[in-house]
């Protein structure tokens, strides 16, 4: 069988795992994950904040008061794992 684009041997799978936050990211107690993992639908959504560039504490408050400043972009993969999976 010639190697072509439709050959199953040319296919590959993409696996994504979201890592847990590191200590530096959790400093100050204002960590907010911008990633949502949905293993059952094999998707990951990443939040994009469209507001002005401000300190993390202010940004969290701005997001609560103005949720329209957040846009979620979803991506599909063959397998997705959240930060609790090993």
C-alpha positions as CSV (number, residue, x, y, z in Angstrom):
1,X,0.0,0.0,0.0
2,X,1.5,3.3,-1.0
3,X,2.0,6.0,1.7
4,X,-0.6,8.7,1.1
5,X,-2.6,11.2,3.0
6,X,-5.5,8.7,3.5
7,X,-3.2,6.0,4.9
8,X,-4.1,5.2,8.6
9,X,-0.3,5.0,9.4
10,X,0.0,8.7,8.8
11,X,-2.6,9.7,11.4
12,X,-1.6,10.9,14.9
13,X,-3.4,11.7,18.1
14,X,-3.1,14.9,20.1
15,X,-3.3,14.6,23.9
16,X,-3.4,17.8,26.1
17,X,-3.0,18.0,29.8
18,X,-3.5,21.2,31.7
19,X,-0.9,21.6,34.4
20,X,-1.7,22.7,38.0
21,X,-0.6,26.2,38.9
22,X,2.9,26.6,40.3
23,X,3.6,28.3,43.6
24,X,4.5,31.6,41.9
25,X,1.2,31.8,40.2
26,X,-0.7,31.2,43.4
27,X,1.1,33.9,45.4
28,X,-1.1,36.5,46.9
29,X,-4.2,34.2,46.7
30,X,-5.5,35.8,43.5
31,X,-5.0,32.9,41.1
32,X,-7.8,32.4,38.6
33,X,-7.5,29.7,36.0
34,X,-8.2,30.8,32.5
35,X,-8.6,27.2,31.2
36,X,-11.7,25.0,31.4
37,X,-11.3,21.3,30.6
38,X,-14.2,19.2,29.4
39,X,-12.9,15.6,29.1
40,X,-16.3,14.2,28.1
41,X,-16.4,16.4,25.0
42,X,-12.6,16.4,24.6
43,X,-12.4,20.2,24.6
44,X,-10.4,22.9,26.3
45,X,-11.7,26.4,26.5
46,X,-9.2,29.3,27.1
47,X,-10.4,32.7,28.4
48,X,-9.1,35.8,26.7
49,X,-9.5,39.0,28.8
50,X,-10.3,42.0,26.6
51,X,-10.0,44.6,29.3
52,X,-7.1,46.9,30.0
53,X,-3.9,45.6,31.4
54,X,-4.2,45.8,35.2
55,X,-2.9,44.0,38.3
56,X,-4.3,40.5,38.9
57,X,-6.5,41.5,41.8
58,X,-8.1,44.3,39.9
59,X,-8.6,42.1,36.8
60,X,-10.5,39.5,38.9
61,X,-12.8,42.2,40.2
62,X,-13.2,43.6,36.7
63,X,-14.1,40.2,35.3
64,X,-16.8,39.7,38.0
65,X,-18.3,43.2,37.3
66,X,-17.9,43.0,33.5
67,X,-18.1,39.4,32.3
68,X,-18.6,40.6,28.7
69,X,-14.8,41.5,28.7
70,X,-14.1,37.7,28.6
71,X,-14.1,35.7,25.4
72,X,-13.8,31.9,25.6
73,X,-12.1,30.1,22.7
74,X,-12.7,26.3,22.6
75,X,-10.4,23.8,21.1
76,X,-11.0,20.1,20.5
77,X,-8.4,17.3,20.9
78,X,-8.3,13.5,20.8
79,X,-7.8,13.4,24.6
80,X,-7.8,16.1,27.2
81,X,-6.8,15.9,30.9
82,X,-7.3,18.4,33.6
83,X,-4.8,19.4,36.3
84,X,-5.9,16.6,38.6
85,X,-5.1,13.8,36.2
86,X,-1.7,12.1,36.4
